[in-house]
Amino acid sequence: MPSLFRFLSVVGTLFAVTVGGLYLLAEVFEPEPKEVSQTVHGVKIRK
């Protein structure tokens, strides 16, 4: 039984570190929205 508790604690710790890292990446390194416009060669626009 102690090996089960040790296994569950290791898995829980790895899960917590992974979720915390993903949350940190999502909150701290959120990209700024910006508009991007590029011309497409070979396409003519009708007016």
mmCIF entry with sequence, helices, sheets and N, C-alpha, C, O atoms, coordinates in Angstrom:
data_MODEL
# 
_entry.id   MODEL 
# 
_entity.id                         1 
_entity.type                       polymer 
_entity.pdbx_number_of_molecules   1 
# 
_entity_poly.entity_id                      1 
_entity_poly.type                           'polypeptide(L)' 
_entity_poly.nstd_linkage                   no 
_entity_poly.nstd_monomer                   no 
_entity_poly.pdbx_seq_one_letter_code       MPSLFRFLSVVGTLFAVTVGGLYLLAEVFEPEPKEVSQTVHGVKIRK 
_entity_poly.pdbx_seq_one_letter_code_can   MPSLFRFLSVVGTLFAVTVGGLYLLAEVFEPEPKEVSQTVHGVKIRK 
_entity_poly.pdbx_strand_id                 A 
# 
loop_
_entity_poly_seq.entity_id 
_entity_poly_seq.num 
_entity_poly_seq.mon_id 
_entity_poly_seq.hetero 
1 1  MET n 
1 2  PRO n 
1 3  SER n 
1 4  LEU n 
1 5  PHE n 
1 6  ARG n 
1 7  PHE n 
1 8  LEU n 
1 9  SER n 
1 10 VAL n 
1 11 VAL n 
1 12 GLY n 
1 13 THR n 
1 14 LEU n 
1 15 PHE n 
1 16 ALA n 
1 17 VAL n 
1 18 THR n 
1 19 VAL n 
1 20 GLY n 
1 21 GLY n 
1 22 LEU n 
1 23 TYR n 
1 24 LEU n 
1 25 LEU n 
1 26 ALA n 
1 27 GLU n 
1 28 VAL n 
1 29 PHE n 
1 30 GLU n 
1 31 PRO n 
1 32 GLU n 
1 33 PRO n 
1 34 LYS n 
1 35 GLU n 
1 36 VAL n 
1 37 SER n 
1 38 GLN n 
1 39 THR n 
1 40 VAL n 
1 41 HIS n 
1 42 GLY n 
1 43 VAL n 
1 44 LYS n 
1 45 ILE n 
1 46 ARG n 
1 47 LYS n 
# 
_struct_asym.id          A 
_struct_asym.entity_id   1 
# 
_struct_conf.conf_type_id            HELX_P 
_struct_conf.id                      HELX_P1 
_struct_conf.pdbx_PDB_helix_id       AA1 
_struct_conf.beg_label_comp_id       PRO 
_struct_conf.beg_label_asym_id       A 
_struct_conf.beg_label_seq_id        2 
_struct_conf.pdbx_beg_PDB_ins_code   ? 
_struct_conf.end_label_comp_id       VAL 
_struct_conf.end_label_asym_id       A 
_struct_conf.end_label_seq_id        28 
_struct_conf.pdbx_end_PDB_ins_code   ? 
_struct_conf.beg_auth_comp_id        PRO 
_struct_conf.beg_auth_asym_id        A 
_struct_conf.beg_auth_seq_id         2 
_struct_conf.end_auth_comp_id        VAL 
_struct_conf.end_auth_asym_id        A 
_struct_conf.end_auth_seq_id         28 
_struct_conf.pdbx_PDB_helix_class    1 
_struct_conf.details                 ? 
_struct_conf.pdbx_PDB_helix_length   27 
# 
_struct_conf_type.id          HELX_P 
_struct_conf_type.criteria    ? 
_struct_conf_type.reference   ? 
# 
loop_
_atom_site.group_PDB 
_atom_site.id 
_atom_site.type_symbol 
_atom_site.label_atom_id 
_atom_site.label_alt_id 
_atom_site.label_comp_id 
_atom_site.label_asym_id 
_atom_site.label_entity_id 
_atom_site.label_seq_id 
_atom_site.pdbx_PDB_ins_code 
_atom_site.Cartn_x 
_atom_site.Cartn_y 
_atom_site.Cartn_z 
_atom_site.occupancy 
_atom_site.B_iso_or_equiv 
_atom_site.pdbx_formal_charge 
_atom_site.auth_seq_id 
_atom_site.auth_comp_id 
_atom_site.auth_asym_id 
_atom_site.auth_atom_id 
_atom_site.pdbx_PDB_model_num 
ATOM 1   N N  . MET A 1 1  ? 0.807   -1.204 0.000   1.00 0.00 ? 1  MET A N  1 
ATOM 2   C CA . MET A 1 1  ? 0.000   0.000  0.000   1.00 0.00 ? 1  MET A CA 1 
ATOM 3   C C  . MET A 1 1  ? 0.853   1.273  0.000   1.00 0.00 ? 1  MET A C  1 
ATOM 4   O O  . MET A 1 1  ? 0.482   2.236  -0.671  1.00 0.00 ? 1  MET A O  1 
ATOM 5   N N  . PRO A 1 2  ? 1.977   1.320  0.722   1.00 0.00 ? 2  PRO A N  1 
ATOM 6   C CA . PRO A 1 2  ? 2.787   2.548  0.661   1.00 0.00 ? 2  PRO A CA 1 
ATOM 7   C C  . PRO A 1 2  ? 3.317   2.857  -0.739  1.00 0.00 ? 2  PRO A C  1 
ATOM 8   O O  . PRO A 1 2  ? 3.475   4.026  -1.093  1.00 0.00 ? 2  PRO A O  1 
ATOM 9   N N  . SER A 1 3  ? 3.593   1.824  -1.538  1.00 0.00 ? 3  SER A N  1 
ATOM 10  C CA . SER A 1 3  ? 4.079   2.099  -2.890  1.00 0.00 ? 3  SER A CA 1 
ATOM 11  C C  . SER A 1 3  ? 2.974   2.737  -3.741  1.00 0.00 ? 3  SER A C  1 
ATOM 12  O O  . SER A 1 3  ? 3.261   3.534  -4.634  1.00 0.00 ? 3  SER A O  1 
ATOM 13  N N  . LEU A 1 4  ? 1.707   2.386  -3.463  1.00 0.00 ? 4  LEU A N  1 
ATOM 14  C CA . LEU A 1 4  ? 0.595   3.005  -4.178  1.00 0.00 ? 4  LEU A CA 1 
ATOM 15  C C  . LEU A 1 4  ? 0.500   4.485  -3.833  1.00 0.00 ? 4  LEU A C  1 
ATOM 16  O O  . LEU A 1 4  ? 0.299   5.316  -4.719  1.00 0.00 ? 4  LEU A O  1 
ATOM 17  N N  . PHE A 1 5  ? 0.643   4.820  -2.561  1.00 0.00 ? 5  PHE A N  1 
ATOM 18  C CA . PHE A 1 5  ? 0.603   6.229  -2.151  1.00 0.00 ? 5  PHE A CA 1 
ATOM 19  C C  . PHE A 1 5  ? 1.768   7.014  -2.745  1.00 0.00 ? 5  PHE A C  1 
ATOM 20  O O  . PHE A 1 5  ? 1.602   8.164  -3.150  1.00 0.00 ? 5  PHE A O  1 
ATOM 21  N N  . ARG A 1 6  ? 2.924   6.407  -2.796  1.00 0.00 ? 6  ARG A N  1 
ATOM 22  C CA . ARG A 1 6  ? 4.092   7.068  -3.388  1.00 0.00 ? 6  ARG A CA 1 
ATOM 23  C C  . ARG A 1 6  ? 3.860   7.299  -4.879  1.00 0.00 ? 6  ARG A C  1 
ATOM 24  O O  . ARG A 1 6  ? 4.159   8.377  -5.391  1.00 0.00 ? 6  ARG A O  1 
ATOM 25  N N  . PHE A 1 7  ? 3.329   6.293  -5.578  1.00 0.00 ? 7  PHE A N  1 
ATOM 26  C CA . PHE A 1 7  ? 3.041   6.430  -6.999  1.00 0.00 ? 7  PHE A CA 1 
ATOM 27  C C  . PHE A 1 7  ? 2.012   7.535  -7.244  1.00 0.00 ? 7  PHE A C  1 
ATOM 28  O O  . PHE A 1 7  ? 2.197   8.377  -8.123  1.00 0.00 ? 7  PHE A O  1 
ATOM 29  N N  . LEU A 1 8  ? 0.932   7.528  -6.465  1.00 0.00 ? 8  LEU A N  1 
ATOM 30  C CA . LEU A 1 8  ? -0.098  8.547  -6.642  1.00 0.00 ? 8  LEU A CA 1 
ATOM 31  C C  . LEU A 1 8  ? 0.423   9.948  -6.326  1.00 0.00 ? 8  LEU A C  1 
ATOM 32  O O  . LEU A 1 8  ? 0.023   10.916 -6.973  1.00 0.00 ? 8  LEU A O  1 
ATOM 33  N N  . SER A 1 9  ? 1.299   10.062 -5.349  1.00 0.00 ? 9  SER A N  1 
ATOM 34  C CA . SER A 1 9  ? 1.855   11.386 -5.042  1.00 0.00 ? 9  SER A CA 1 
ATOM 35  C C  . SER A 1 9  ? 2.781   11.872 -6.160  1.00 0.00 ? 9  SER A C  1 
ATOM 36  O O  . SER A 1 9  ? 2.790   13.061 -6.479  1.00 0.00 ? 9  SER A O  1 
ATOM 37  N N  . VAL A 1 10 ? 3.549   10.977 -6.748  1.00 0.00 ? 10 VAL A N  1 
ATOM 38  C CA . VAL A 1 10 ? 4.433   11.363 -7.859  1.00 0.00 ? 10 VAL A CA 1 
ATOM 39  C C  . VAL A 1 10 ? 3.608   11.764 -9.075  1.00 0.00 ? 10 VAL A C  1 
ATOM 40  O O  . VAL A 1 10 ? 3.902   12.770 -9.720  1.00 0.00 ? 10 VAL A O  1 
ATOM 41  N N  . VAL A 1 11 ? 2.581   10.987 -9.391  1.00 0.00 ? 11 VAL A N  1 
ATOM 42  C CA . VAL A 1 11 ? 1.729   11.305 -10.535 1.00 0.00 ? 11 VAL A CA 1 
ATOM 43  C C  . VAL A 1 11 ? 0.981   12.621 -10.288 1.00 0.00 ? 11 VAL A C  1 
ATOM 44  O O  . VAL A 1 11 ? 0.850   13.440 -11.197 1.00 0.00 ? 11 VAL A O  1 
ATOM 45  N N  . GLY A 1 12 ? 0.494   12.821 -9.067  1.00 0.00 ? 12 GLY A N  1 
ATOM 46  C CA . GLY A 1 12 ? -0.195  14.066 -8.736  1.00 0.00 ? 12 GLY A CA 1 
ATOM 47  C C  . GLY A 1 12 ? 0.719   15.274 -8.826  1.00 0.00 ? 12 GLY A C  1 
ATOM 48  O O  . GLY A 1 12 ? 0.307   16.336 -9.293  1.00 0.00 ? 12 GLY A O  1 
ATOM 49  N N  . THR A 1 13 ? 1.959   15.116 -8.380  1.00 0.00 ? 13 THR A N  1 
ATOM 50  C CA . THR A 1 13 ? 2.923   16.216 -8.466  1.00 0.00 ? 13 THR A CA 1 
ATOM 51  C C  . THR A 1 13 ? 3.245   16.554 -9.919  1.00 0.00 ? 13 THR A C  1 
ATOM 52  O O  . THR A 1 13 ? 3.300   17.728 -10.285 1.00 0.00 ? 13 THR A O  1 
ATOM 53  N N  . LEU A 1 14 ? 3.457   15.531 -10.746 1.00 0.00 ? 14 LEU A N  1 
ATOM 54  C CA . LEU A 1 14 ? 3.734   15.778 -12.162 1.00 0.00 ? 14 LEU A CA 1 
ATOM 55  C C  . LEU A 1 14 ? 2.539   16.430 -12.850 1.00 0.00 ? 14 LEU A C  1 
ATOM 56  O O  . LEU A 1 14 ? 2.711   17.313 -13.691 1.00 0.00 ? 14 LEU A O  1 
ATOM 57  N N  . PHE A 1 15 ? 1.343   16.003 -12.500 1.00 0.00 ? 15 PHE A N  1 
ATOM 58  C CA . PHE A 1 15 ? 0.143   16.598 -13.070 1.00 0.00 ? 15 PHE A CA 1 
ATOM 59  C C  . PHE A 1 15 ? 0.026   18.061 -12.661 1.00 0.00 ? 15 PHE A C  1 
ATOM 60  O O  . PHE A 1 15 ? -0.287  18.915 -13.492 1.00 0.00 ? 15 PHE A O  1 
ATOM 61  N N  . ALA A 1 16 ? 0.275   18.357 -11.383 1.00 0.00 ? 16 ALA A N  1 
ATOM 62  C CA . ALA A 1 16 ? 0.172   19.729 -10.893 1.00 0.00 ? 16 ALA A CA 1 
ATOM 63  C C  . ALA A 1 16 ? 1.214   20.630 -11.557 1.00 0.00 ? 16 ALA A C  1 
ATOM 64  O O  . ALA A 1 16 ? 0.910   21.773 -11.899 1.00 0.00 ? 16 ALA A O  1 
ATOM 65  N N  . VAL A 1 17 ? 2.421   20.138 -11.741 1.00 0.00 ? 17 VAL A N  1 
ATOM 66  C CA . VAL A 1 17 ? 3.468   20.929 -12.394 1.00 0.00 ? 17 VAL A CA 1 
ATOM 67  C C  . VAL A 1 17 ? 3.102   21.184 -13.851 1.00 0.00 ? 17 VAL A C  1 
ATOM 68  O O  . VAL A 1 17 ? 3.311   22.286 -14.359 1.00 0.00 ? 17 VAL A O  1 
ATOM 69  N N  . THR A 1 18 ? 2.560   20.177 -14.525 1.00 0.00 ? 18 THR A N  1 
ATOM 70  C CA . THR A 1 18 ? 2.169   20.344 -15.927 1.00 0.00 ? 18 THR A CA 1 
ATOM 71  C C  . THR A 1 18 ? 1.038   21.350 -16.072 1.00 0.00 ? 18 THR A C  1 
ATOM 72  O O  . THR A 1 18 ? 1.104   22.237 -16.924 1.00 0.00 ? 18 THR A O  1 
ATOM 73  N N  . VAL A 1 19 ? 0.002   21.223 -15.248 1.00 0.00 ? 19 VAL A N  1 
ATOM 74  C CA . VAL A 1 19 ? -1.134  22.145 -15.328 1.00 0.00 ? 19 VAL A CA 1 
ATOM 75  C C  . VAL A 1 19 ? -0.689  23.556 -14.957 1.00 0.00 ? 19 VAL A C  1 
ATOM 76  O O  . VAL A 1 19 ? -1.107  24.521 -15.597 1.00 0.00 ? 19 VAL A O  1 
ATOM 77  N N  . GLY A 1 20 ? 0.144   23.686 -13.943 1.00 0.00 ? 20 GLY A N  1 
ATOM 78  C CA . GLY A 1 20 ? 0.650   25.005 -13.558 1.00 0.00 ? 20 GLY A CA 1 
ATOM 79  C C  . GLY A 1 20 ? 1.492   25.639 -14.650 1.00 0.00 ? 20 GLY A C  1 
ATOM 80  O O  . GLY A 1 20 ? 1.398   26.843 -14.890 1.00 0.00 ? 20 GLY A O  1 
ATOM 81  N N  . GLY A 1 21 ? 2.308   24.844 -15.309 1.00 0.00 ? 21 GLY A N  1 
ATOM 82  C CA . GLY A 1 21 ? 3.128   25.372 -16.406 1.00 0.00 ? 21 GLY A CA 1 
ATOM 83  C C  . GLY A 1 21 ? 2.294   25.818 -17.588 1.00 0.00 ? 21 GLY A C  1 
ATOM 84  O O  . GLY A 1 21 ? 2.566   26.857 -18.189 1.00 0.00 ? 21 GLY A O  1 
ATOM 85  N N  . LEU A 1 22 ? 1.275   25.032 -17.925 1.00 0.00 ? 22 LEU A N  1 
ATOM 86  C CA . LEU A 1 22 ? 0.398   25.426 -19.028 1.00 0.00 ? 22 LEU A CA 1 
ATOM 87  C C  . LEU A 1 22 ? -0.382  26.689 -18.694 1.00 0.00 ? 22 LEU A C  1 
ATOM 88  O O  . LEU A 1 22 ? -0.565  27.554 -19.551 1.00 0.00 ? 22 LEU A O  1 
ATOM 89  N N  . TYR A 1 23 ? -0.836  26.798 -17.464 1.00 0.00 ? 23 TYR A N  1 
ATOM 90  C CA . TYR A 1 23 ? -1.550  28.008 -17.050 1.00 0.00 ? 23 TYR A CA 1 
ATOM 91  C C  . TYR A 1 23 ? -0.627  29.224 -17.099 1.00 0.00 ? 23 TYR A C  1 
ATOM 92  O O  . TYR A 1 23 ? -1.025  30.297 -17.554 1.00 0.00 ? 23 TYR A O  1 
ATOM 93  N N  . LEU A 1 24 ? 0.593   29.049 -16.633 1.00 0.00 ? 24 LEU A N  1 
ATOM 94  C CA . LEU A 1 24 ? 1.565   30.147 -16.657 1.00 0.00 ? 24 LEU A CA 1 
ATOM 95  C C  . LEU A 1 24 ? 1.856   30.578 -18.091 1.00 0.00 ? 24 LEU A C  1 
ATOM 96  O O  . LEU A 1 24 ? 1.908   31.774 -18.378 1.00 0.00 ? 24 LEU A O  1 
ATOM 97  N N  . LEU A 1 25 ? 2.047   29.622 -18.988 1.00 0.00 ? 25 LEU A N  1 
ATOM 98  C CA . LEU A 1 25 ? 2.299   29.963 -20.391 1.00 0.00 ? 25 LEU A CA 1 
ATOM 99  C C  . LEU A 1 25 ? 1.108   30.671 -21.019 1.00 0.00 ? 25 LEU A C  1 
ATOM 100 O O  . LEU A 1 25 ? 1.283   31.588 -21.821 1.00 0.00 ? 25 LEU A O  1 
ATOM 101 N N  . ALA A 1 26 ? -0.095  30.255 -20.663 1.00 0.00 ? 26 ALA A N  1 
ATOM 102 C CA . ALA A 1 26 ? -1.288  30.862 -21.255 1.00 0.00 ? 26 ALA A CA 1 
ATOM 103 C C  . ALA A 1 26 ? -1.512  32.282 -20.740 1.00 0.00 ? 26 ALA A C  1 
ATOM 104 O O  . ALA A 1 26 ? -2.002  33.130 -21.485 1.00 0.00 ? 26 ALA A O  1 
ATOM 105 N N  . GLU A 1 27 ? -1.172  32.554 -19.505 1.00 0.00 ? 27 GLU A N  1 
ATOM 106 C CA . GLU A 1 27 ? -1.435  33.864 -18.920 1.00 0.00 ? 27 GLU A CA 1 
ATOM 107 C C  . GLU A 1 27 ? -0.305  34.863 -19.167 1.00 0.00 ? 27 GLU A C  1 
ATOM 108 O O  . GLU A 1 27 ? -0.570  36.031 -19.450 1.00 0.00 ? 27 GLU A O  1 
ATOM 109 N N  . VAL A 1 28 ? 0.927   34.430 -19.066 1.00 0.00 ? 28 VAL A N  1 
ATOM 110 C CA . VAL A 1 28 ? 2.060   35.360 -19.151 1.00 0.00 ? 28 VAL A CA 1 
ATOM 111 C C  . VAL A 1 28 ? 2.431   35.656 -20.596 1.00 0.00 ? 28 VAL A C  1 
ATOM 112 O O  . VAL A 1 28 ? 2.706   36.805 -20.943 1.00 0.00 ? 28 VAL A O  1 
ATOM 113 N N  . PHE A 1 29 ? 2.440   34.631 -21.441 1.00 0.00 ? 29 PHE A N  1 
ATOM 114 C CA . PHE A 1 29 ? 2.931   34.793 -22.800 1.00 0.00 ? 29 PHE A CA 1 
ATOM 115 C C  . PHE A 1 29 ? 1.791   34.868 -23.803 1.00 0.00 ? 29 PHE A C  1 
ATOM 116 O O  . PHE A 1 29 ? 1.905   34.323 -24.900 1.00 0.00 ? 29 PHE A O  1 
ATOM 117 N N  . GLU A 1 30 ? 0.694   35.531 -23.454 1.00 0.00 ? 30 GLU A N  1 
ATOM 118 C CA . GLU A 1 30 ? -0.439  35.664 -24.361 1.00 0.00 ? 30 GLU A CA 1 
ATOM 119 C C  . GLU A 1 30 ? -0.077  36.657 -25.480 1.00 0.00 ? 30 GLU A C  1 
ATOM 120 O O  . GLU A 1 30 ? 0.324   37.783 -25.185 1.00 0.00 ? 30 GLU A O  1 
ATOM 121 N N  . PRO A 1 31 ? -0.210  36.266 -26.742 1.00 0.00 ? 31 PRO A N  1 
ATOM 122 C CA . PRO A 1 31 ? 0.168   37.168 -27.838 1.00 0.00 ? 31 PRO A CA 1 
ATOM 123 C C  . PRO A 1 31 ? -0.821  38.321 -27.979 1.00 0.00 ? 31 PRO A C  1 
ATOM 124 O O  . PRO A 1 31 ? -2.004  38.190 -27.663 1.00 0.00 ? 31 PRO A O  1 
ATOM 125 N N  . GLU A 1 32 ? -0.311  39.445 -28.458 1.00 0.00 ? 32 GLU A N  1 
ATOM 126 C CA . GLU A 1 32 ? -1.159  40.604 -28.690 1.00 0.00 ? 32 GLU A CA 1 
ATOM 127 C C  . GLU A 1 32 ? -1.860  40.441 -30.041 1.00 0.00 ? 32 GLU A C  1 
ATOM 128 O O  . GLU A 1 32 ? -1.203  40.127 -31.033 1.00 0.00 ? 32 GLU A O  1 
ATOM 129 N N  . PRO A 1 33 ? -3.174  40.647 -30.099 1.00 0.00 ? 33 PRO A N  1 
ATOM 130 C CA . PRO A 1 33 ? -3.866  40.527 -31.387 1.00 0.00 ? 33 PRO A CA 1 
ATOM 131 C C  . PRO A 1 33 ? -3.504  41.688 -32.307 1.00 0.00 ? 33 PRO A C  1 
ATOM 132 O O  . PRO A 1 33 ? -3.430  42.839 -31.876 1.00 0.00 ? 33 PRO A O  1 
ATOM 133 N N  . LYS A 1 34 ? -3.285  41.376 -33.551 1.00 0.00 ? 34 LYS A N  1 
ATOM 134 C CA . LYS A 1 34 ? -2.969  42.410 -34.534 1.00 0.00 ? 34 LYS A CA 1 
ATOM 135 C C  . LYS A 1 34 ? -3.483  41.970 -35.894 1.00 0.00 ? 34 LYS A C  1 
ATOM 136 O O  . LYS A 1 34 ? -3.660  40.780 -36.155 1.00 0.00 ? 34 LYS A O  1 
ATOM 137 N N  . GLU A 1 35 ? -3.720  42.953 -36.754 1.00 0.00 ? 35 GLU A N  1 
ATOM 138 C CA . GLU A 1 35 ? -4.208  42.656 -38.090 1.00 0.00 ? 35 GLU A CA 1 
ATOM 139 C C  . GLU A 1 35 ? -3.032  42.413 -39.025 1.00 0.00 ? 35 GLU A C  1 
ATOM 140 O O  . GLU A 1 35 ? -2.013  43.101 -38.972 1.00 0.00 ? 35 GLU A O  1 
ATOM 141 N N  . VAL A 1 36 ? -3.206  41.426 -39.870 1.00 0.00 ? 36 VAL A N  1 
ATOM 142 C CA . VAL A 1 36 ? -2.172  41.107 -40.854 1.00 0.00 ? 36 VAL A CA 1 
ATOM 143 C C  . VAL A 1 36 ? -2.828  41.126 -42.229 1.00 0.00 ? 36 VAL A C  1 
ATOM 144 O O  . VAL A 1 36 ? -3.828  40.448 -42.465 1.00 0.00 ? 36 VAL A O  1 
ATOM 145 N N  . SER A 1 37 ? -2.246  41.915 -43.132 1.00 0.00 ? 37 SER A N  1 
ATOM 146 C CA . SER A 1 37 ? -2.758  41.944 -44.502 1.00 0.00 ? 37 SER A CA 1 
ATOM 147 C C  . SER A 1 37 ? -1.584  41.758 -45.459 1.00 0.00 ? 37 SER A C  1 
ATOM 148 O O  . SER A 1 37 ? -0.556  42.427 -45.358 1.00 0.00 ? 37 SER A O  1 
ATOM 149 N N  . GLN A 1 38 ? -1.773  40.836 -46.381 1.00 0.00 ? 38 GLN A N  1 
ATOM 150 C CA . GLN A 1 38 ? -0.744  40.574 -47.374 1.00 0.00 ? 38 GLN A CA 1 
ATOM 151 C C  . GLN A 1 38 ? -1.400  40.530 -48.744 1.00 0.00 ? 38 GLN A C  1 
ATOM 152 O O  . GLN A 1 38 ? -2.551  40.119 -48.887 1.00 0.00 ? 38 GLN A O  1 
ATOM 153 N N  . THR A 1 39 ? -0.644  40.961 -49.749 1.00 0.00 ? 39 THR A N  1 
ATOM 154 C CA . THR A 1 39 ? -1.168  40.889 -51.101 1.00 0.00 ? 39 THR A CA 1 
ATOM 155 C C  . THR A 1 39 ? -0.968  39.480 -51.640 1.00 0.00 ? 39 THR A C  1 
ATOM 156 O O  . THR A 1 39 ? 0.041   38.827 -51.374 1.00 0.00 ? 39 THR A O  1 
ATOM 157 N N  . VAL A 1 40 ? -1.963  39.031 -52.411 1.00 0.00 ? 40 VAL A N  1 
ATOM 158 C CA . VAL A 1 40 ? -1.863  37.709 -53.043 1.00 0.00 ? 40 VAL A CA 1 
ATOM 159 C C  . VAL A 1 40 ? -1.583  37.946 -54.505 1.00 0.00 ? 40 VAL A C  1 
ATOM 160 O O  . VAL A 1 40 ? -2.387  38.556 -55.209 1.00 0.00 ? 40 VAL A O  1 
ATOM 161 N N  . HIS A 1 41 ? -0.446  37.467 -54.963 1.00 0.00 ? 41 HIS A N  1 
ATOM 162 C CA . HIS A 1 41 ? -0.030  37.675 -56.345 1.00 0.00 ? 41 HIS A CA 1 
ATOM 163 C C  . HIS A 1 41 ? -0.863  36.820 -57.284 1.00 0.00 ? 41 HIS A C  1 
ATOM 164 O O  . HIS A 1 41 ? -1.140  35.659 -56.981 1.00 0.00 ? 41 HIS A O  1 
ATOM 165 N N  . GLY A 1 42 ? -1.258  37.366 -58.397 1.00 0.00 ? 42 GLY A N  1 
ATOM 166 C CA . GLY A 1 42 ? -1.997  36.638 -59.410 1.00 0.00 ? 42 GLY A CA 1 
ATOM 167 C C  . GLY A 1 42 ? -3.509  36.684 -59.212 1.00 0.00 ? 42 GLY A C  1 
ATOM 168 O O  . GLY A 1 42 ? -4.233  36.014 -59.949 1.00 0.00 ? 42 GLY A O  1 
ATOM 169 N N  . VAL A 1 43 ? -4.008  37.442 -58.254 1.00 0.00 ? 43 VAL A N  1 
ATOM 170 C CA . VAL A 1 43 ? -5.449  37.542 -58.032 1.00 0.00 ? 43 VAL A CA 1 
ATOM 171 C C  . VAL A 1 43 ? -5.862  38.971 -58.343 1.00 0.00 ? 43 VAL A C  1 
ATOM 172 O O  . VAL A 1 43 ? -5.322  39.928 -57.787 1.00 0.00 ? 43 VAL A O  1 
ATOM 173 N N  . LYS A 1 44 ? -6.841  39.098 -59.255 1.00 0.00 ? 44 LYS A N  1 
ATOM 174 C CA . LYS A 1 44 ? -7.315  40.435 -59.611 1.00 0.00 ? 44 LYS A CA 1 
ATOM 175 C C  . LYS A 1 44 ? -8.667  40.667 -58.952 1.00 0.00 ? 44 LYS A C  1 
ATOM 176 O O  . LYS A 1 44 ? -9.514  39.774 -58.921 1.00 0.00 ? 44 LYS A O  1 
ATOM 177 N N  . ILE A 1 45 ? -8.861  41.857 -58.434 1.00 0.00 ? 45 ILE A N  1 
ATOM 178 C CA . ILE A 1 45 ? -10.105 42.221 -57.758 1.00 0.00 ? 45 ILE A CA 1 
ATOM 179 C C  . ILE A 1 45 ? -10.967 42.993 -58.737 1.00 0.00 ? 45 ILE A C  1 
ATOM 180 O O  . ILE A 1 45 ? -10.519 43.969 -59.338 1.00 0.00 ? 45 ILE A O  1 
ATOM 181 N N  . ARG A 1 46 ? -12.206 42.553 -58.893 1.00 0.00 ? 46 ARG A N  1 
ATOM 182 C CA . ARG A 1 46 ? -13.136 43.273 -59.776 1.00 0.00 ? 46 ARG A CA 1 
ATOM 183 C C  . ARG A 1 46 ? -13.736 44.457 -59.032 1.00 0.00 ? 46 ARG A C  1 
ATOM 184 O O  . ARG A 1 46 ? -14.059 44.363 -57.847 1.00 0.00 ? 46 ARG A O  1 
ATOM 185 N N  . LYS A 1 47 ? -13.880 45.579 -59.747 1.00 0.00 ? 47 LYS A N  1 
ATOM 186 C CA . LYS A 1 47 ? -14.481 46.772 -59.135 1.00 0.00 ? 47 LYS A CA 1 
ATOM 187 C C  . LYS A 1 47 ? -15.769 47.125 -59.808 1.00 0.00 ? 47 LYS A C  1 
ATOM 188 O O  . LYS A 1 47 ? -16.417 48.101 -59.427 1.00 0.00 ? 47 LYS A O  1 
# 
